[in-house]
């Protein structure tokens, strides 16, 4: 039967979650959603999901997540994969091409006078994934590592850095935390500031948030000095049995770095997670992180699981 492709809607969440589970059982992706999480993400106005169908059977998907236009250009994150039983049929090539065209259409409409950067990842060692991206013009730019920590043993939390106090994630301060996050990650390569709509969807309203297990450090004037946020997904991001707490972001404001803020907050969150009954914690880190985050995480008890290679395709402003 010939394949058909169409946009995925929240009604397709169960099919998408099932496909992601089949893919994740074959190889780690770091992007395996349960049905409720898929439905929430597809409900967002900014993201676009598309699927390839063989009859009624979903055999591949792509996700396009546009970033807000900046003076340096507009950045798009592209995800996607194919059912392991349907590899080497050209489905990945078809879907990547369609995802790029969808992203280019958004760029033409929103920011044609800016350059566009399309970013994607391939699992290290998967020559087929790397070849798919390079054949489309993507070039390798770096690496990220998925890490996991065992929470069976008590977590030693150091003393708070002088003048700082910690609290949980307060949704009433969500936009303040978004702006702090954008500042903390402003010097990280390839980062695009978080817009308010996606932040509200992903970091405030989504069911995967565990605000009570997050940690936000403030100075004596009440200003944000650093943070560690906490999520829990239906499918543990490390691929383990769970229950697992996932740490999506760890950030320290530039003028508070090298004070032990990240270590203090991260161990605090790990301790809270252990007390709450979580077996493991996971996070992903860019190996080019300028703050030396990889070493911080290893000292906190995280070990490396697998590596993903980053790729980018950069196109100039439209004429």
N, C-alpha and C positions, 0 to 999 in steps of 0.2 A: 504494500500500500504506500502511496506517495505521502511524504511528510507535509504537514501544514504548520505554519507558524502564526501565532497571534499573541497579543498582549495578555498577560495574566492579571486577573482581578482577585480581590479577596475571596471570592467563591472558589478559586483554584488553590487555596492555601493547603488543603489536605493533600492534593496531588503533588504540589511543590515540596511539602515536607517529606512525603514518601520518597520522592526522587532524591532529595538531599540525603536521606538516610541510606539509600542504596549506594550513593556515591561515597559517603563517608565510611561505609563499611568496607569499601575497596581501598580508599586512600584518604588521608586527612586533608581537610580543606580549610578549617578555621571559620567556616561559614555554613554551618548546618543548623537550620532552624526547625523548631517544632511548629505544628499547625497554628497555634495562637500567635507566635512571634512572626511567622510568615504573613499572617493576615494583617497584623498591625503594621508591618513594614510596607506591605503593598497598599495600605490605606493612605500612606503619605503622598502628598501631592508632588513631592520632588523626585521620588524614585520611580523608575519604570522597569517592570519585569516582563520578559517575553518568554514563551515556551515553544518548543517544537513537539508536535504530536504525531504519533503513528496511530491513526484512527482516534480513539479516545485516550490513548496511552501517552502520558508525558514522558519524553525521552531526553530532553535537554532544556536548559534554562539559561537566561542571561539576566543580569541586573545592571542598570545604569543609574548611577547616583551623581547628579550634577552638583558641583560646588558653586558657591556664590562668586560672581565675577569680582576680580581684584585688579588693581593697577598692573600687576604682573601677568594677568591672563585668567582664564577660566579652567578649572581642573575637574575632570570627571573620573570617578572610580568605576571600573567595570569588573563584575564578577560573572562567572558562568562555569558550567561543566556539563558533561554528557553521561547518561546512564552507562555504567561500565560494560553492560552487555551490548552496547551499540557503538563502541569505539571503532575507529578506522572505516567509517562510512561517510566521512566528510561532513558530519553534522556539526562538529565544532567549528569548522571553517565557515559554514553557512551562518551559524548563530553569532560568531564574532563579527562577521561582516555586517549583519543586521544591527548588532548592538552599536557598532561604530557609526553606522548611518543614523541611528536614533539619537546618539549623542551629538553628532554633527548638526542634526536638525535643531536640537535645543540651542547649540552654540550659534547657529545662523540667526535664530530668533532673538536670543538674549544678549549676546555679546560678540557680534561679528567683527567688531573693530579690535578685538583682543586676540592674542594667541590662545590656542586650546591645547591642553595636555590631557591625554587619555592614559590612565594608569591601570595596570593589571598585575596579577601575580601568577607564578607557576611553581608547583611543588618541586623543590630541589631534587634532581635526579630524574625527573620526568621529561625526557627528550621530546616526547610528543607535544606536551604543553608548551615547552619553550619554542619548539619549531613552529607551532601554530602562531604564536605571538610574533616571532621574528619574521615570519613570512608575510605578516600584515604590516611590517614596518616598525614594530616595537623594538626598542633597544634595552638591554639590561642596565639597571641603575643602582641596585643594592640588594639587601637581604633583610628579612625579618625572621625571628625565631619564636616558635610557640614554646612556652615554658610551663612547668607544673610543679606545685609544692605539695608534699604530703603533710596533712594536718593531724597526724596521729599523736604527735608529741606536743607538749605545751610550747607556746611561742613566747620567747623572751622579748619584751617591749622595752626599749631604752627610755631614759628620762626625756621629757619634752625639751626641745631647744629653748633656751632662755627667752622669755617674753611671749611664748606661743601657747595657745590653748586649742583643744580639738573638740569638734562637735560632729554630728552626722550631717547628711545632705538635707538641707531645708528647701523644699520646693518653692517656698516664697522668695528665696534668694537665687532662683534658678538662673536668671539672666546675669546677675552678678557673677555667678560661677562660670557661666558661658564666656563672659568677657575675660575672666581670670584664666580660663583654659586657653583662650586664643592668645593671650599674652605669654603664658607658660610655654606654648608650642610654637611661638612666633619665629624662633630661630631653628626649628627642626626642618630638615630638607623635605621638600614636596608637600608641606602641610598647607591646607587651605582653612582659613577661619571658619568656625562653625556658625551657620546662620541660625536665627531664632526659631524658625519653623522646624527644622530637623532636630535641633536641640530639644525643643519641647516634646517632639514625638519620641525621640530615641532615649533621652536622658531624664525626662520628667514623667510622662504619662505611660510609657510602655510597661507592660506587666513584668518584664524581666528585671526592672530596677529593684534594688534592695537598698533603699536610702538609709535605713536604720543601721546598716553594716558599713556604710561609707564613712570616710573621715575627712574633715575639712579643718585645716589649721588657720587660725587668725592671730594677728599680732595684737598688741595692746590697744591699738586704735580701731580694732575690729576689721581690718583689711585682710583679704585672703592672702595667705602665704604659701599654701600648697594644698593638695587634695589627693585622695585615692578613692575612686568611685567603685561601686560594687553592683554586679549583675548576676543573675542566675538564669541559665537557659535550659530548656527541656532536654536538649542533647548536650552533655558536657563538652565544652570546646576542646578539651584535651583528648577526647575519645575514651576516657576512662568510665568506670561505672557510676561515679558520683555518689552522693550529691556533691556538686562542685560549685564554688563561687568563682565567677570570672571577674577579673579586674580590667575594665576597658581602658582606663586612663589613670596614669600617675603623673602628676605635674607639680613642679615647684616654681614659683615666681622667680625671675632672674636674680633679684637682689636678696633672696633668701637661700640661694644655692650654696652647697658646700657647708651646710650647717647640720646635716643629718635629718632634714625635714622628711624626705621621702622614706628613709629607713624607718623612722619613728612612726609615720602614718601607715606605711605598708604593714609593719609588724602588728600595729594596733588592729588593722582590718583583719589580718590573718588570725589573730587571737579571738576577735569577735566571731569570725566564721567558725573556728573550731568549737567555741562555746555553743554556737547555734546548731552544731551537728554536721557541719560540712566535712567531707573526707579529704577533699583536695581543693586547691585554688589554682587558677590558670591565668596566664596573660600572654600577650604577644609584644615583642619589642623589636624595633628597628636597630640593626647592629651598628648603624651610623649615628645613632642618637648622640648628640653632642654633650649630654650631661653624664655620660658613663653609666646609663641606667642598667645595662646588662650586668655589670659587676654588682650594683646595688641589689638586683634581684637574686643573683647567685648567693650573695651573702645572707639574704633573707630566707634561703632554703629552696629556691627554685632551681630546677634542672632543665636542660634543653631537651625537647622532644623531637622536633623536626624543623627544617628551614624552608621558607618560601622565598623565591627570588622575585624581585620587583622589576617591572618593565614599564617603559613609557613611550608613547608616541606623541611628539610635539608638532603641531601644525601652526603656521603663521596666521595672522589676521586675514580675514577674507578680503579680496580686492573690492 
